Amino acid sequence: MVAVARKRNPQPSAEVSAFETDVLEGLRATPKRLPAKYFYDGAGSQLFERITELPEYYPTRCEMDILRDHAGDIAKLIPQGAALVEFGSGSNRKVRILLRAAPRLAAYVPVDICG
């Protein structure tokens, strides 16, 4: 194993320390990983939205087609007065299709890493 020398901040802040801990744990893991919260700040979210518009990135287009075709069927399964909580809501482009088809919802609560 190759050791990497690095300069340490003598009094790291809690944020730097948490980031450092996450990075080092991720580098030691198999497979390597890094928590998504470090990718989806404002700039990362904008970059991801641009990626979803590329011809090569088909999942978003497929999901939107499915929602357009089946939003009414999905909405029928939502009970009167229910709340829809969406984790990883991002730009909310996809969920808007469902929200238009589900007027019986009492609330929509988007939850995302990036404010």
C-alpha positions as MATLAB code, in Angstrom:
seq = 'MVAVARKRNPQPSAEVSAFETDVLEGLRATPKRLPAKYFYDGAGSQLFERITELPEYYPTRCEMDILRDHAGDIAKLIPQGAALVEFGSGSNRKVRILLRAAPRLAAYVPVDICG';
ca = [
       0.000    0.000    0.000;
       1.281    3.454   -0.889;
       1.078    6.084    1.813;
       0.093    9.570    0.770;
       1.550   12.481    2.702;
      -0.823   15.305    3.430;
      -0.657   18.479    5.428;
      -3.107   18.556    8.312;
      -4.856   21.623    9.581;
      -3.938   21.775   13.290;
      -7.508   22.751   14.246;
      -9.850   21.511   11.525;
     -13.415   22.750   11.540;
     -16.217   20.239   12.092;
     -17.195   20.470    8.403;
     -13.658   19.844    7.148;
     -13.241   17.038    9.628;
     -16.496   15.358    8.548;
     -15.506   15.724    4.890;
     -12.048   14.320    5.577;
     -13.523   11.410    7.510;
     -16.002   10.618    4.723;
     -13.319   10.810    2.034;
     -10.848    8.614    3.898;
     -13.523    6.040    4.753;
     -14.650    6.037    1.141;
     -11.120    5.542   -0.152;
     -10.608    2.597    2.215;
     -13.890    0.966    1.167;
     -14.352   -1.614   -1.547;
     -15.735   -0.439   -3.863;
     -14.543    3.137   -3.364;
     -17.314    5.615   -2.566;
     -18.036    9.186   -1.617;
     -21.378   10.362   -0.168;
     -23.622   12.050   -2.740;
     -24.039   15.066   -0.473;
     -20.659   16.294   -1.707;
     -21.773   16.302   -5.344;
     -25.172   17.964   -5.103;
     -24.489   21.455   -3.924;
     -25.879   24.251   -6.102;
     -23.262   23.828   -8.840;
     -23.485   20.032   -8.753;
     -27.261   20.129   -9.035;
     -27.082   22.438  -12.040;
     -24.481   20.184  -13.655;
     -26.655   17.115  -13.085;
     -29.659   18.856  -14.647;
     -27.543   19.625  -17.708;
     -26.405   15.994  -17.847;
     -30.018   14.780  -17.833;
     -30.625   16.775  -21.006;
     -27.852   15.027  -22.950;
     -28.954   12.558  -25.643;
     -26.821    9.868  -23.989;
     -28.631   10.187  -20.653;
     -31.966    8.478  -21.219;
     -33.276    7.635  -17.689;
     -34.906   11.026  -17.091;
     -36.644   11.001  -20.480;
     -37.892    7.448  -19.880;
     -39.154    8.327  -16.397;
     -40.960   11.400  -17.714;
     -42.578    9.346  -20.487;
     -43.753    6.773  -17.931;
     -45.150    9.520  -15.706;
     -46.948   11.200  -18.612;
     -48.481    7.859  -19.607;
     -49.433    6.741  -16.079;
     -49.773    9.832  -13.856;
     -53.556    9.459  -13.795;
     -53.310    5.797  -12.760;
     -50.795    6.640  -10.034;
     -52.912    9.552   -8.801;
     -55.921    7.252   -8.372;
     -53.913    5.265   -5.808;
     -53.255    8.314   -3.643;
     -55.821    8.669   -0.841;
     -57.657   11.938   -0.280;
     -55.609   14.296    1.910;
     -52.325   12.354    1.584;
     -48.921   14.006    1.623;
     -46.338   13.132   -0.994;
     -42.762   13.211    0.349;
     -40.123   12.995   -2.366;
     -36.525   12.274   -1.414;
     -33.999   13.508   -3.948;
     -36.479   15.859   -5.548;
     -33.917   17.897   -7.458;
     -35.501   20.299   -9.948;
     -39.013   18.841   -9.451;
     -39.475   18.474  -13.229;
     -40.764   14.914  -13.040;
     -42.998   15.257   -9.998;
     -44.868   18.200  -11.534;
     -46.459   15.726  -13.946;
     -47.820   13.709  -11.035;
     -48.851   16.777   -9.039;
     -51.022   18.019  -11.923;
     -52.754   14.623  -11.994;
     -53.216   14.366   -8.195;
     -55.393   17.263   -7.000;
     -56.425   15.271   -3.886;
     -52.954   15.640   -2.355;
     -52.935   17.729    0.789;
     -49.201   18.441    0.646;
     -46.060   17.927   -1.386;
     -42.790   17.851    0.606;
     -39.633   17.896   -1.525;
     -36.487   16.766    0.306;
     -33.120   17.299   -1.315;
     -29.502   17.664   -0.284;
     -29.213   20.936   -2.175;
     -31.499   23.680   -0.910;
];
